[in-house]
Amino acid sequence: MIDGKTHVRGIFSKTEQRRLNFMDEQMTVNTDGWHKQPHYTQLALDVMKRIENTQLVPVTDPILKKPLESCSIGLDRKELHDRLLSAMEHYQGIGLSANQIGIQERAFIMYSDVKKKEIITCFDPLITEYHLDKIIMDEGCLTWPGLWLKVERSEGIRCVYNDVDGELVQVEMHGLESRIFQHEYDHMEGTNFTQRVSRLKLNMAKRRAAKMKKKSMFSMSA
C-alpha cells in the first residue's frame, strides 16, 4: 500500500509538495484529541482529485475483460487525455488504457517515440493489418507489476485511430511503437498479454515475480 505522502510526491512538483506540506502543518488538535479538519485550498482539492483519478483497477475487475465499444458521444477527449497522461507518468509506464483506471472508453495513451518522449492518445483504435514477421520480446504491464513475459507479436502493423482533436489518423508502426500499440489494443479487446503465453510459462513468470517481490521487501527491511 502506498501512503498518501509518498503517492503525492510521485506525481506533483516540488512547489505543489511544499504547499501540501504547509497545509499539513495547519492541522491543529482539539483538547479532546481529535484533529481539526484543515481548510482545503483549491490546490489541495485538485491534488486529491488527481490522486483519485490515477488509481489502477485490480486484475480481477470485470472492466478489463470486456471488449470496449466505440467512445461515448460527447466524450471530453482532452480531459481523458489529461487523466491518462497523469496516470501513465505517475506509474512510469510507456502506455496505458482507459479501462486500466476504471474508465469504460475505447481509448489509450502511449509513447510513439520513447527516446523523444512523443506521446499520442488513440480513440477508437483499430489494427487493419499485421506484418508477417514475428518478434519475441519481454513485456510488462502496469496492471501486473513485476510480471514479465516473453510475448510474440508482429513486428509491424497498420492502424487507424482518432486523435484528441477528433481527426482520423492512419499510420504504419514498427518496432517498439508497434508493440506498445498492440499491447494496449489487447486491453481494448478485453484481453491482455498474460493470455499470449502458455499457462506453464505464465505460472513460472508469476513465481519469479513473487520471489523478486519477496527479495525486495527483505532488502528494504534489512
N, C-alpha and C positions, 0 to 999 in steps of 0.2 A: 504494500500500500504506500502511496506517495503522500507525504504530508503536505499541507497547504502551502507552506512557505517554500519548500523545495519545488513544488509544482509551479508556483508563481515565478520563481527565479528562472525557471527553464524557458519561459515564453515572453517575459517582459524585460524592458530595458532597465538600465541601472537607475535612470531618473524615476521611472514608474515604481521600481522597487523601493527607492528611498521614500517616495510619497506613501507607499503602502506601510513601510516600517513606521513612518511618522503617525499614520493612522492607528497602528497597533499601540504606539506609545500613549495615545489619548485615552486608551481603555483604563477606566478607574474602577475601584472596588468599593461597594457599599459596606457599611458596618456589619451587615448580615452575611457578608462573604460572597454575595452574588455580583458578578461582573455587570457593569452598566453596558448597555448597547451603545457602541460608538456611533457618531454621526457619519453615515456613509456619504462620501463625496460622489460625484458623477463618475470620477475616475475609478473609484472602488467598485461601483456598480457595474461599470464596463468590464473591469477585471474579472469579477465573479461571473459575468455573463460569458466572457470568452473562455473561462475555465470550464464552465458547464457545456459549452458548445464544442469542446475538443475531446470529450470522453469517447474512447473506443468501446464499442459494444462487445460483450463476451462472445466467444466462439459459438456458444450454444444459441445465440439469438436467431430466431427464425428469419429475420430480415436478410441474413447472409445467405440463406438457402433458396430465396425466392427470386426467379428471373424478374428483372425490372422492366416495366413498361416505359413508354416514351415519357419525357419530362412533363410535369404538370403545366397546364395552360396558366399563364400569368406568373410563372416561376421567376423570382428575383435572382437572375443569374449572377449578378455582381455580388450579392450577399452570400450566395452559396459558394462562389469562388473564394471570397474572403474567409469563410469558415473552413473550407478545405485547406487553403493555404496556411492558415493559423495552426490547424491540427497537424498538417504534414511537417511543418517546420518544428513544431513542438516535439513531435515524436522522432524527428530527424530521419524521415523517410524520403524516398525518391518518387513516391506515388501514393495516392490514397483515394479510395472510392467513397461516395456519399453514404452508402449503406454501412460502411465500417464505423461511422459515427452516428448511426441511427437515422439517417435521412433517406427516405424511400424515393430517390430520384435517380434516373439513369444518367449519371454524371461522375466523372473522376478528374483528378488533377495529377499531373506528372511532370517530371523534368524531361523536356525534349532534348536537352543538351546539359548533362550533369556538370561538365567542366565549365561551361559558360553560365551555368545556373539559369538557363532559359526554361520557363515554365509555360505549359499550356493547360487549359481546362477544357475538357471534352464533354459536350452534352449530346445525348442520343448517339453515341459512337456505334459504328458498325464496321467490322472487318469484312472486306469484299473479296480478298484474295490472299492466300498463304503461299509463300515461297516454298519450293520443293525441298530445298536444302534445310536440314535439321541441325541444331546445335544443342548440346547439353551443358548447362551452366548451373552453378549454385544459386538458389533463390531463397529469399526470406520474405516474411510478411509481418506487418505491424500487428496484425490480429493474433499471430502466433510468435510472440517474442522469443528469440533464442533458437527457433527451429529453422534449420537449413536443409534444403533438399536439392538433389541434382535433378533438374527438370529439363526435359527435351521440348524444344519449341522451334517453330520455323524461324529461319534467320531473318527473313523479311516479310513484310505484309503491305497490302494496300488497304487503306481505310478512309472512312469519311466521318465527320462529326461537325457539330455546330459549335462555334466558339462562344465566348462570353457575350459578344455583341449580337449573337444570333446568325452570324454569317456561316455559310456552308464551306467547310474545308475538306479538300480531297488531297491526300498525301500518301507517299510511299515511305516506309520506315525500314531501317535495317539496324542490326547490332543491338546494343543495349536499349536504344529508344524503342525498337520493335518489341523487345522482351517486356519492357515495362508496360507498354500499351496492351500486350496480350495478357499480362498478369492482371491488370486492372479490369480488362474486358471480361475475364473469368468471373469477377465479382458481379459484373452486370448480368451475367447469365446464371447467377445463383450457384456458382461452383467456386473452386479455389485450387491453389497449387498442390494441396495435400492429396487431391484426387487424381493427380497426374503421375503418381508413383505407386508402386505395389504396396500392399499392406505390410509386407515384411520390411521393406525399406523405410516406410513411414514409422513403424514401431522402433526400428533401430535408431532413426534420427531423433525420435522423442526421448529415447533412453539417453542418447548423447546430450541432448539439451538439458535433461533433468540433472545429469552428472555435472555439467558445466555450471548450472544454476546453484547446485549444492556446493560446488567448489568455490564459487564466487562469494556465496553467503558465508562460508567458513573463513575465507581470507579477509572478509570485511570485519568479522568478529574477532579475529586474531589480534 
